[in-house]
Amino acid sequence: MPSSLAPLNQTAALLMAAAVTELFPGALLVGGQGTSDRFFYDFEFPFDFQENFICMIEERMRMIIREKREIRLLEMVPSNASVMLRHHGQPLLAESVLELRRALVEMCQIGPFICYSPHPVLSEVTIPFFKLLEFSPLGKRGVRIVGAAATEKEELKRLAKQPSSSSRCHLKVGSELKMFTALDVEGHMIWHPRGELLRQRLIQWWKEEHVKQKFSFITSPAAFIGSGGEGSLTLAHKEYFFQFGTARLAEVALVSTPEKCDPTLGFLAPKAFFADRAHLFCLDEKLLEECISSLQFILTIPKILGFEYETVLTLSSDGPQKMRARAATLLKEALHSVGVAYTIEKGDCPGSLASVAICFADALGRRWTGPYLSIPAEPMPAGKGSMLIRSTFGSLERITALLLEHRGGWLPLSLAPEQVRILVVTEQSGDYAEQVCKRLQAEGLRTVVVSGDLNRRLYEAMKEKVPYVLLLGKKEAAAQTLTVRAHGESKEQILSLDEFCMQVKCEMGSETSEPTN
């Protein structure tokens, strides 16, 4: 995930926010960001947003650039930053800044405009090329405006041709695929039956891999002990280890976050989520070996799922300095051993001395943590060795959201809730369709037969992104063949049933096989 354009896009995001508040004094800032190839900002307007406002905002942005306004970066305590934002008529940002658990927050001032900005910006408002690409509604009065900035005109043209972020948003795609939906304004989400099939498939694969690694599965009352959050899982697993001595424990549990959730983030940061966690207890001298083994495992996940990713070593401020240095050294040695490139960051890792995270980008280019490996800050009792915390997905909700956004809703065949849909073209081919369905189900493929209006059923199958659609009519029944339309392609194949089964098995085998390091 290249980040060379991130400061340029972050500056463009703040420039757009300044332009909007100048043009529409009643507009409220919700928040925004610049990423490697996009910038966006969310606003609340006291009126209905009109398409022609986009041109007005672009022109005001150009005017601010021509004025060569100075950029000032400020650091202040959250309470002072909140007061300043309220003074500038931005109560939503003022409230969100107060909720930050930091000693100091970063503020950016462009002329009279001031805003919270935790991401790097340019030293001056110099943006060679930019364009506002789209806007989309967020709730009753909310609007998200998305643009792109670049140093070269051709690069901007390339970025402008990419699929819109709103069309790939997991909330939109998940709704179209009938997988999940928002339950309430607090950020709780509910899985539909098709989404539940995907969740169960991920859990099944997770269990199969952990059985190979000789983990024991337990179910703890994590939701009812401690904070009810992720730390409660660690507490439960430690107690189990102390009592029964089982050194490799794994669990998928529903946990919650105490922080206020942004409903626009959906499954990327829900109020409650299914967390997979594995805890490894070992002798101190075996900790490096376990780190290397666990890193090799979590690094297969983005490759299997087809993600571009970034590996980040985060050094925490929690715990004694000597312990933090030892944890950092261990993880660096493990990273060098597996031969993966990584970046080092200092950040907030509550309860951790250091961690390695596999990070993915969403449709807007924002970075999110997926699989990770963590060395906890709280030491084990004397004589009990060391503990390592590992997560394969981070959260099932987030990995699902990122999968949908990265692949535009086309899930890997092995994970698709419905892998094959058979469309019966004529009544005479109904018996043949049932025979084909039984054979495919016997091969372990999730297959259904649907009859009715062909054009409507074909449209529905494409919209719901069913990986394989089989068209079976009189011709196919007579020749004992299949007309196959694969993965949204308009070109069709004529295959025998055996040929189709072989093709599908090869595709699934290539998806789930572990890449060599």
C-alpha positions in Angstrom: 0.0 0.0 0.0 2.1 2.9 -1.2 1.8 6.1 0.9 3.9 8.7 -1.1 0.7 10.6 -2.0 -0.8 10.4 1.4 0.4 13.8 2.7 -0.8 15.4 -0.6 -4.2 13.8 -0.2 -4.4 14.7 3.5 -3.7 18.3 2.6 -6.4 18.1 -0.1 -8.9 16.7 2.4 -8.3 19.7 4.8 -8.4 22.1 1.8 -11.8 20.7 0.8 -13.0 21.1 4.4 -11.9 24.7 4.5 -13.6 25.4 1.2 -16.9 23.9 2.3 -17.0 25.8 5.6 -16.3 29.0 3.8 -19.0 28.4 1.1 -21.5 27.0 3.6 -21.0 28.4 7.1 -23.7 26.1 8.5 -21.9 23.0 7.4 -20.5 20.7 10.2 -17.3 18.8 9.8 -17.6 15.1 10.8 -14.1 13.9 9.8 -12.0 12.9 6.8 -8.6 11.7 5.7 -6.2 11.6 2.8 -4.8 8.1 1.8 -2.5 6.8 -0.8 -4.9 7.5 -3.7 -7.9 9.3 -2.4 -9.1 12.0 -0.1 -12.5 12.4 1.5 -14.4 14.3 4.1 -17.7 13.8 5.7 -20.0 16.7 6.4 -23.5 17.5 7.8 -25.4 20.1 5.9 -28.4 22.0 7.1 -30.0 21.6 3.6 -30.1 19.0 0.8 -26.7 18.8 -0.9 -26.9 19.5 -4.7 -24.6 18.1 -7.4 -23.7 21.6 -8.7 -22.1 22.3 -5.3 -19.1 20.1 -6.3 -18.0 22.6 -9.0 -18.3 25.5 -6.4 -16.2 23.6 -3.9 -13.5 22.8 -6.5 -13.3 26.5 -7.5 -13.1 27.6 -3.9 -10.3 25.1 -3.3 -8.4 26.5 -6.3 -8.9 30.0 -4.9 -7.3 29.0 -1.6 -4.4 27.5 -3.4 -3.9 30.7 -5.4 -3.9 32.7 -2.2 -1.0 30.6 -1.0 -2.4 30.4 2.5 0.0 29.3 5.3 -0.3 25.9 7.0 0.3 25.9 10.7 0.6 22.7 12.7 -0.3 22.8 16.4 -0.3 20.4 19.3 -2.6 20.9 22.3 -4.4 18.9 25.0 -7.7 17.5 23.8 -9.7 19.8 26.1 -8.2 23.0 24.6 -8.6 21.6 21.1 -12.2 20.9 21.8 -12.8 24.5 23.0 -11.1 25.9 19.9 -13.2 23.8 17.6 -16.4 24.8 19.3 -15.3 28.4 19.0 -15.0 27.9 15.2 -18.5 26.4 15.1 -17.6 22.7 14.8 -19.3 20.9 17.8 -19.1 17.4 16.2 -15.3 17.5 15.8 -15.0 19.1 19.2 -16.9 16.1 20.8 -14.8 13.5 18.9 -11.5 15.2 20.0 -12.5 15.0 23.6 -13.0 11.2 23.3 -9.4 10.7 22.1 -7.2 9.0 24.7 -4.1 11.0 24.0 -2.0 13.5 26.0 -1.8 15.8 22.9 -3.7 16.0 19.7 -2.6 17.4 16.3 -4.4 20.4 14.8 -3.9 22.0 11.4 -4.7 25.6 10.5 -5.1 26.9 7.0 -5.7 30.7 7.2 -8.7 31.1 9.4 -9.7 27.5 9.1 -8.7 25.1 11.9 -9.2 21.4 12.1 -8.1 18.2 13.9 -5.6 16.4 11.7 -3.7 13.3 13.0 -2.1 12.5 9.6 0.9 14.1 7.9 0.3 17.1 5.7 2.3 19.3 3.3 4.1 22.3 4.6 2.1 24.5 2.3 -1.1 24.4 0.3 0.5 23.3 -3.0 -1.6 20.7 -4.8 -0.7 20.5 -8.5 -3.7 18.5 -9.7 -6.9 17.4 -8.0 -10.5 16.5 -8.8 -13.6 15.8 -6.7 -14.8 12.5 -8.0 -18.1 11.7 -6.2 -20.4 12.4 -3.3 -22.7 10.1 -1.5 -25.3 10.4 1.3 -24.6 9.4 4.9 -27.7 9.3 7.0 -30.3 12.0 7.0 -28.1 15.1 6.3 -24.6 13.6 6.0 -22.6 13.7 2.8 -19.2 12.2 2.0 -17.3 14.0 -0.8 -14.4 12.0 -2.3 -11.6 13.3 -4.5 -8.1 12.5 -5.7 -4.9 14.5 -5.9 -1.7 13.9 -7.8 1.6 15.5 -8.8 1.1 14.6 -12.5 -1.9 15.1 -14.7 -1.8 11.6 -16.2 -1.7 10.1 -12.7 -4.8 12.0 -11.8 -6.6 10.7 -14.9 -5.7 7.1 -13.9 -7.0 7.6 -10.4 -10.2 9.1 -11.8 -10.9 6.0 -13.9 -10.8 3.7 -10.9 -14.1 2.3 -9.6 -15.8 4.7 -7.2 -15.3 4.0 -3.5 -19.0 4.2 -2.9 -19.8 1.4 -5.4 -17.3 -0.8 -3.4 -18.4 0.2 0.1 -19.1 -3.0 2.0 -22.3 -1.6 3.5 -23.7 -1.2 -0.1 -22.2 -4.4 -1.4 -23.2 -6.4 1.7 -26.8 -5.2 1.3 -26.9 -6.1 -2.4 -25.5 -9.5 -1.6 -28.0 -9.9 1.3 -25.2 -10.6 3.8 -25.7 -8.1 6.6 -27.3 -4.8 7.6 -27.2 -2.2 10.3 -29.3 -3.0 13.3 -29.3 0.4 15.0 -27.5 3.8 15.1 -25.0 2.5 17.8 -23.0 0.6 15.2 -24.4 -2.9 15.8 -24.7 -5.0 12.7 -26.7 -8.2 12.0 -25.7 -11.1 9.8 -28.2 -12.4 7.3 -28.3 -16.1 6.4 -26.0 -15.7 3.4 -23.5 -13.7 5.5 -23.8 -16.3 8.3 -22.7 -19.0 5.8 -19.6 -16.9 5.0 -18.8 -16.4 8.7 -19.2 -20.1 9.4 -17.0 -20.9 6.4 -14.2 -18.6 7.8 -14.6 -20.2 11.2 -14.5 -23.7 9.8 -11.2 -22.9 7.9 -9.8 -21.3 11.0 -10.6 -24.4 13.1 -9.1 -26.7 10.5 -5.8 -24.8 10.5 -5.6 -24.6 14.3 -6.3 -28.4 14.6 -3.2 -28.9 12.3 -1.2 -26.8 14.8 -2.5 -28.8 17.8 -4.5 -26.0 19.4 -7.3 -26.9 21.9 -10.6 -25.0 21.5 -12.4 -23.6 24.5 -15.4 -21.4 25.1 -15.0 -18.8 27.8 -17.4 -16.3 29.4 -15.3 -13.5 27.9 -18.4 -11.3 27.4 -19.1 -11.4 31.2 -15.7 -11.0 32.8 -13.3 -8.1 32.9 -14.2 -5.4 30.4 -16.1 -7.8 28.2 -13.6 -6.8 25.4 -10.6 -8.5 23.9 -8.6 -8.3 27.2 -11.3 -10.6 28.7 -10.3 -13.3 26.3 -6.7 -13.1 27.4 -7.7 -13.2 31.0 -9.9 -16.3 30.5 -7.2 -18.2 28.5 -4.5 -17.4 31.1 -6.7 -18.7 33.9 -7.4 -21.9 31.9 -3.6 -22.4 31.3 -2.9 -21.9 35.0 -5.5 -24.5 36.0 -5.1 -27.1 33.3 -1.7 -26.5 31.7 -3.0 -26.5 28.1 -0.3 -24.5 26.2 -2.2 -23.8 23.0 -5.7 -22.4 23.3 -7.9 -20.9 20.6 -11.4 -19.4 20.6 -13.8 -17.3 18.5 -15.9 -15.1 20.8 -18.3 -12.2 20.5 -16.6 -9.2 22.2 -17.5 -5.5 22.4 -15.6 -2.2 22.4 -16.3 0.5 25.0 -15.6 3.3 22.5 -18.3 5.2 20.7 -18.7 3.8 17.2 -19.2 5.6 13.9 -22.1 3.8 12.1 -20.7 4.9 8.7 -17.8 2.5 9.3 -20.1 -0.5 9.5 -18.2 -3.8 9.8 -14.9 -2.0 9.7 -15.3 -0.9 13.3 -18.6 -2.3 14.8 -19.7 -2.0 18.4 -19.6 -5.7 18.8 -17.7 -8.3 16.7 -16.6 -11.9 16.5 -12.9 -12.0 17.5 -10.6 -15.0 16.8 -7.8 -15.3 19.4 -5.1 -17.9 19.9 -2.9 -17.8 23.0 0.4 -19.7 23.0 2.2 -20.5 26.3 5.8 -21.6 26.1 9.2 -21.5 27.8 11.0 -18.2 27.6 13.7 -19.7 25.3 11.0 -21.0 22.9 9.3 -17.6 22.5 11.3 -16.6 19.4 10.5 -19.9 17.7 6.8 -19.5 18.4 7.0 -15.9 17.0 8.5 -17.1 13.8 6.0 -19.9 13.4 3.0 -17.7 14.1 4.3 -15.0 11.7 4.6 -17.5 8.9 1.0 -18.5 9.5 -0.6 -15.0 9.6 1.4 -14.0 6.6 -0.4 -16.6 4.5 -3.8 -15.0 5.2 -3.5 -12.0 2.9 -2.0 -14.1 0.1 -4.8 -16.7 0.4 -7.5 -14.0 0.3 -5.8 -12.0 -2.5 -5.0 -8.8 -0.5 -2.3 -6.3 -0.9 -1.0 -5.6 2.5 1.5 -3.8 4.7 3.4 -5.3 7.6 3.7 -3.0 10.6 5.7 -3.4 13.8 4.2 -1.2 16.5 6.2 -0.4 19.5 4.1 0.5 22.5 4.6 2.8 25.5 3.0 0.3 27.9 5.2 -1.7 30.3 8.8 -1.3 31.6 11.3 0.0 29.1 13.5 -3.1 29.4 10.6 -5.5 28.7 9.5 -3.3 25.7 13.0 -3.4 24.2 13.2 -7.2 24.6 9.8 -7.6 22.9 10.7 -5.3 20.1 14.0 -7.3 19.5 12.2 -10.6 19.5 9.7 -9.5 16.9 12.4 -7.8 14.7 14.3 -11.1 14.8 11.2 -13.0 13.8 10.4 -10.6 10.9 14.0 -10.9 9.6 13.8 -14.7 9.9 10.7 -14.9 7.7 12.2 -12.3 5.3 9.3 -9.9 5.2 9.6 -6.1 4.7 8.0 -4.0 7.5 7.6 -0.5 8.8 8.1 0.5 12.4 5.6 2.8 14.2 5.2 4.0 17.7 1.6 4.0 18.8 -1.2 3.1 21.2 -1.2 -0.7 21.9 -3.1 -1.1 25.2 -1.9 -4.1 27.1 0.9 -4.8 24.6 4.7 -4.4 24.7 4.9 -4.7 20.9 2.9 -6.2 18.0 3.2 -7.1 14.4 0.0 -6.4 12.3 -0.9 -7.2 8.8 -2.7 -4.1 7.5 -5.1 -3.8 4.6 -6.6 -0.8 2.8 -10.4 -0.3 2.3 -12.0 1.2 -0.7 -11.0 4.7 0.4 -7.4 3.6 1.0 -7.7 3.8 4.8 -5.5 1.3 6.7 -7.0 -1.3 8.9 -5.5 -4.0 11.1 -6.2 -7.6 10.2 -4.1 -10.6 11.4 -1.7 -9.7 14.2 0.8 -11.1 16.7 1.3 -9.4 20.1 3.5 -9.8 23.1 1.4 -8.7 26.2 2.6 -6.1 28.6 1.6 -8.0 31.7 4.3 -10.5 32.6 3.5 -14.1 33.4 4.0 -15.3 37.0 7.5 -16.5 37.8 8.1 -20.0 36.5 5.1 -19.9 34.1 7.1 -19.0 30.9 5.9 -16.5 28.3 2.6 -15.9 26.4 2.0 -14.9 22.8 -1.3 -13.6 21.5 -2.3 -14.3 17.8 -5.2 -13.4 15.7 -5.9 -14.9 12.2 -8.5 -12.3 11.1 -8.5 -9.5 13.7 -12.3 -9.6 13.5 -14.5 -11.6 11.3 -16.6 -8.5 10.6 -13.7 -6.4 9.5 -12.1 -9.1 7.3 -15.5 -9.6 5.6 -15.9 -5.9 4.9 -12.3 -5.7 3.5 -12.9 -8.7 1.4 -16.0 -7.2 -0.1 -14.4 -3.9 -0.8 -11.2 -5.3 -2.2 -12.9 -7.7 -4.5 -16.0 -5.7 -5.3 -18.3 -8.4 -3.8 -16.7 -11.3 -5.8 -15.6 -13.6 -2.9 -13.1 -16.3 -3.4 -14.9 -19.4 -4.6 -14.0 -21.4 -1.5 -15.7 -18.8 0.7 -18.7 -17.9 -1.4 -22.0 -18.8 0.4 -23.5 -20.1 -2.8 -20.9 -21.4 -5.3 -23.1 -22.7 -8.1 -26.6 -21.6 -9.2 -28.3 -23.8 -11.8 -30.9 -22.0 -14.0 -33.5 -24.3 -15.6 -34.1 -23.0 -19.1 -37.0 -25.3 -20.0 -39.3 -27.6 -18.0 -38.0 -30.6 -19.9 -34.5 -30.0 -18.5 -35.7 -30.0 -14.9 -34.8 -33.6 -14.2 -31.3 -33.1 -15.7 -30.8 -30.0 -13.6 -31.6 -32.0 -10.4 -29.1 -34.7 -11.4 -26.4 -32.1 -11.9 -27.2 -30.5 -8.6 -27.0 -33.8 -6.7 -23.6 -34.5 -8.3 -22.2 -31.1 -7.5 -23.5 -31.3 -3.9 -21.9 -34.7 -3.6 -18.6 -33.1 -4.6 -19.0 -30.6 -1.7 -20.1 -27.6 -3.8 -22.8 -25.3 -2.4 -25.4 -25.5 -5.2 -29.0 -24.6 -5.7 -31.5 -25.0 -8.6 -33.7 -22.1 -9.6 -36.5 -22.0 -12.2 -38.7 -19.1 -13.6 -38.1 -16.2 -15.9 -34.6 -16.7 -17.3 -33.6 -13.1 -17.9 -34.7 -12.1 -14.4 -32.9 -15.1 -12.8 -29.7 -14.4 -14.7 -29.8 -10.8 -13.7 -30.3 -11.7 -10.0 -27.4 -14.2 -10.1 -25.1 -11.6 -11.6 -26.2 -9.0 -9.0 -25.7 -11.4 -6.1 -22.3 -12.3 -7.6 -22.7 -16.1 -7.7 -19.4 -17.4 -8.8 -20.7 -20.0 -11.3 -24.1 -19.9 -13.1 -25.1 -23.0 -15.2 -27.7 -22.7 -17.9 -29.4 -26.0 -18.5 -32.0 -26.4 -21.4 -33.1 -29.1 -23.8 -29.8 -28.9 -25.7 -27.7 -29.4 -22.6 -29.9 -32.2 -21.4 -29.6 -34.1 -24.7 -25.8 -33.7 -24.9 -25.2 -34.1 -21.2 -23.2 -30.8 -21.1 -23.3 -27.6 -19.1 -23.4 -24.0 -20.4 -21.2 -22.2 -17.8 -21.0 -18.5 -17.1 -18.2 -17.8 -14.6 -17.5 -14.9 -12.3 -19.6 -12.3 -14.0 -18.1 -12.9 -17.4 -20.3 -12.6 -20.5 -18.5 -15.3 -22.4 -19.9 -18.8 -21.8 -18.2 -22.2 -21.8 -19.6 -25.5 -22.9 -18.3 -28.2 -20.5 -19.1 -31.7 -19.5 -20.0 -32.3 -15.8 -16.6 -33.9 -15.1 -14.7 -31.1 -16.8 -16.7 -28.5 -14.7 -16.0 -30.4 -11.4 -12.3 -30.5 -12.2 -12.2 -26.8 -13.1 -13.9 -25.8 -9.8 -11.7 -28.1 -7.7 -8.6 -26.7 -9.3 -9.7 -23.1 -8.6 -10.5 -23.8 -5.0 -7.2 -25.7 -4.5 -5.2 -22.8 -5.8 -7.1 -20.4 -3.4 -6.6 -22.4 -0.2 -3.0 -23.8 -0.8 -0.4 -22.1 1.3 2.1 -20.1 -0.7 5.7 -21.0 -0.2 7.8 -18.5 1.7 
